[in-house]
Amino acid sequence: YLGSNSSGPDMWFRLEEIDGIIARDTLNILNVLKSPKPKVINDTRREVIPGCSTIITDSPSIGKIAAEYFLGLGFENFAYCGFRGLPWSQKRFISYKKTLEQKGITSIYEYKDDASAGKKSRTERWKISEWLQRLPHPVCVFACNDDRAIYILEACKIAGLNVPQEVAVLGVDNDELMCNLSNPSLSSIELDFENSGFLAAGHLSSLIRSGSE
């Protein structure tokens, strides 16, 4: 298994000794793709990689779940905070927006920035706080993932907005450590990572047996 921290020359030596690869957001994804070894890839920047088995989240269903959750709570003002240039983020917004529009809600506020903007954390939080202040309150904000949702919670503190009274926040991934340690605690849509890993391993095993890439 190659994760986001897998890098360095030693890793490529080890690749010659293994039968197959499961990679998730590895820094050397291009080198992984060049390897003739059977592989299953999860790359958040490119969901579909031609000629390669990939793991893709059901983003349309995630957006629909978020919209129905907030509708059930009786909200009238809706917003979305995502990333520009990431297909899964845009798919979640489109589904979220479509579900709300089917209920007659046409005014949906959106904030998005480049995924790399998170590196400029202080600037990013201030930009989001200014955006939140301009929204009508109370407002519910669907964040494309838990990382983005944490930024929103921190931005609310900068803006002096109360959570959840003025701004309700919903993330995606349900990272238990992140959600429970945030203040206030974060509500999040849980993804079935365990089962996806199980299915990925099973598929990789079949690729190895058949000698496919």
C-alpha positions as CSV (number, residue, x, y, z in Angstrom):
1,Y,0.0,0.0,0.0
2,L,1.3,3.5,-1.0
3,G,-0.2,6.4,0.9
4,S,0.2,10.2,0.7
5,N,3.5,10.1,2.5
6,S,5.0,7.4,0.3
7,S,8.1,8.8,-1.5
8,G,11.8,8.5,-1.9
9,P,14.1,6.3,-4.0
10,D,13.8,3.3,-1.6
11,M,10.2,3.0,-2.4
12,W,10.9,2.3,-6.1
13,F,13.3,-0.4,-5.1
14,R,10.7,-2.1,-3.0
15,L,8.2,-1.9,-5.9
16,E,10.2,-4.5,-7.8
17,E,9.7,-7.0,-4.9
18,I,5.9,-6.8,-4.7
19,D,3.1,-8.4,-6.6
20,G,0.6,-5.5,-6.7
21,I,-0.1,-1.9,-5.6
22,I,-2.9,-0.1,-3.9
23,A,-2.0,3.6,-4.0
24,R,-3.9,6.6,-2.5
25,D,-2.7,10.1,-3.3
26,T,0.9,9.1,-3.3
27,L,3.3,11.9,-4.1
28,N,4.9,9.8,-6.9
29,I,1.7,8.8,-8.6
30,L,3.3,9.2,-12.1
31,N,6.0,6.6,-11.3
32,V,3.4,4.3,-9.8
33,L,1.4,4.5,-13.1
34,K,4.5,3.6,-15.1
35,S,5.0,0.4,-13.1
36,P,3.9,-2.7,-14.9
37,K,2.7,-4.2,-11.6
38,P,-1.1,-4.7,-11.2
39,K,-2.5,-1.7,-9.4
40,V,-5.6,0.0,-7.9
41,I,-5.5,3.8,-7.6
42,N,-7.3,6.3,-5.6
43,D,-6.2,9.8,-6.6
44,T,-8.3,12.8,-5.5
45,R,-7.1,15.0,-8.3
46,R,-7.9,12.6,-11.1
47,E,-10.8,10.3,-10.3
48,V,-10.6,8.4,-13.6
49,I,-7.3,7.2,-15.0
50,P,-7.6,5.6,-18.4
51,G,-6.4,2.0,-18.5
52,C,-6.2,1.8,-14.7
53,S,-8.5,0.4,-11.9
54,T,-9.6,3.3,-9.7
55,I,-11.5,3.9,-6.5
56,I,-14.2,6.6,-6.9
57,T,-16.5,8.0,-4.2
58,D,-20.2,8.3,-5.0
59,S,-20.1,12.1,-5.0
60,P,-23.6,12.6,-6.4
61,S,-25.1,10.5,-3.5
62,I,-23.0,12.5,-1.0
63,G,-24.4,15.8,-2.3
64,K,-27.9,14.5,-2.2
65,I,-27.5,13.2,1.4
66,A,-26.2,16.6,2.5
67,A,-29.1,18.5,1.0
68,E,-31.7,16.2,2.4
69,Y,-30.0,16.5,5.9
70,F,-30.2,20.2,5.9
71,L,-33.7,20.3,4.5
72,G,-34.8,18.0,7.3
73,L,-33.5,20.5,9.8
74,G,-35.7,23.3,8.3
75,F,-33.0,25.5,6.9
76,E,-33.8,28.2,4.3
77,N,-30.3,29.5,3.4
78,F,-27.9,27.0,1.9
79,A,-24.2,27.3,1.0
80,Y,-21.4,25.0,-0.3
81,C,-17.6,25.3,0.3
82,G,-15.4,23.3,-2.0
83,F,-12.3,23.2,-4.2
84,R,-11.9,24.4,-7.7
85,G,-10.4,21.9,-10.1
86,L,-11.3,18.7,-8.2
87,P,-14.0,16.7,-10.0
88,W,-15.4,15.1,-6.9
89,S,-15.8,18.5,-5.2
90,Q,-17.8,19.8,-8.2
91,K,-19.9,16.7,-8.4
92,R,-20.9,17.0,-4.8
93,F,-21.9,20.6,-5.3
94,I,-23.9,19.9,-8.5
95,S,-25.9,17.1,-6.7
96,Y,-26.4,19.3,-3.6
97,K,-27.7,22.1,-5.8
98,K,-29.9,19.9,-7.9
99,T,-31.5,18.3,-4.9
100,L,-32.3,21.7,-3.4
101,E,-33.6,23.1,-6.6
102,Q,-36.0,20.2,-6.8
103,K,-37.4,21.5,-3.6
104,G,-37.8,25.0,-5.0
105,I,-34.6,26.5,-3.5
106,T,-32.7,28.4,-6.2
107,S,-30.4,30.7,-4.2
108,I,-27.4,28.5,-3.2
109,Y,-24.2,30.3,-2.2
110,E,-20.9,28.7,-3.3
111,Y,-17.3,29.3,-2.2
112,K,-14.4,27.5,-3.9
113,D,-10.7,28.0,-4.2
114,D,-7.8,26.0,-5.5
115,A,-7.0,22.9,-3.5
116,S,-3.5,24.2,-3.0
117,A,-4.9,27.3,-1.2
118,G,-5.1,25.3,2.0
119,K,-1.3,25.8,2.2
120,K,-1.9,29.5,2.8
121,S,-4.0,28.7,5.9
122,R,-4.2,32.1,7.5
123,T,-5.2,33.9,4.3
124,E,-7.6,31.2,3.4
125,R,-9.4,31.3,6.7
126,W,-9.8,35.1,6.5
127,K,-11.3,34.8,3.0
128,I,-13.8,32.2,4.1
129,S,-14.7,34.3,7.2
130,E,-15.5,37.3,5.0
131,W,-17.6,35.1,2.7
132,L,-19.5,33.7,5.7
133,Q,-20.2,37.2,7.1
134,R,-21.8,38.2,3.8
135,L,-24.2,35.2,3.8
136,P,-27.8,35.5,5.2
137,H,-28.1,33.9,8.7
138,P,-28.9,31.3,9.9
139,V,-27.2,29.4,7.1
140,C,-26.1,25.8,6.6
141,V,-22.8,25.1,4.9
142,F,-22.0,21.8,3.2
143,A,-18.2,21.4,3.0
144,C,-16.7,19.1,0.4
145,N,-14.7,17.2,3.1
146,D,-13.8,17.4,6.7
147,D,-10.6,19.4,6.1
148,R,-12.7,22.1,4.4
149,A,-15.3,21.9,7.2
150,I,-12.6,22.5,9.9
151,Y,-11.6,25.6,8.0
152,I,-15.2,26.8,8.1
153,L,-15.4,26.3,11.8
154,E,-12.2,28.2,12.3
155,A,-13.4,31.0,10.0
156,C,-16.6,31.3,12.0
157,K,-14.5,32.0,15.1
158,I,-12.7,34.8,13.2
159,A,-16.0,36.2,12.0
160,G,-17.6,36.0,15.4
161,L,-20.3,33.7,14.1
162,N,-21.9,31.2,16.4
163,V,-22.0,27.5,15.4
164,P,-24.6,26.0,14.9
165,Q,-26.9,28.9,15.7
166,E,-25.8,31.2,12.9
167,V,-23.8,28.8,10.8
168,A,-24.4,25.0,10.7
169,V,-21.6,23.0,9.1
170,L,-21.5,19.5,7.6
171,G,-18.4,17.7,6.4
172,V,-17.6,14.5,4.5
173,D,-15.4,11.5,5.6
174,N,-16.3,11.4,9.3
175,D,-12.7,11.4,10.5
176,E,-13.5,10.6,14.1
177,L,-10.3,12.2,15.5
178,M,-10.9,15.4,13.6
179,C,-14.6,15.6,14.1
180,N,-14.5,14.9,17.9
181,L,-11.6,17.2,18.7
182,S,-12.9,20.2,16.7
183,N,-14.7,22.9,18.8
184,P,-17.6,22.6,18.4
185,S,-17.6,19.0,17.3
186,L,-18.2,18.5,13.6
187,S,-21.1,16.6,12.0
188,S,-20.0,14.7,8.9
189,I,-21.2,12.2,6.3
190,E,-19.4,8.8,6.9
191,L,-17.9,7.0,3.9
192,D,-17.4,3.3,3.8
193,F,-13.6,3.3,3.7
194,E,-13.3,-0.1,5.2
195,N,-15.4,-1.8,2.6
196,S,-13.8,0.1,-0.2
197,G,-10.4,-1.1,1.0
198,F,-11.7,-4.7,1.1
199,L,-13.1,-4.5,-2.4
200,A,-9.9,-2.9,-3.7
201,A,-7.8,-5.7,-2.2
202,G,-10.1,-8.3,-3.7
203,H,-9.9,-6.7,-7.1
204,L,-6.1,-6.3,-6.9
205,S,-5.9,-10.0,-6.1
206,S,-7.9,-10.9,-9.2
207,L,-5.6,-8.7,-11.3
208,I,-2.6,-10.4,-9.9
209,R,-4.0,-13.9,-10.6
210,S,-4.9,-12.9,-14.2
211,G,-1.6,-11.1,-14.9
212,S,-3.4,-7.8,-15.8
213,E,-2.4,-4.3,-15.0
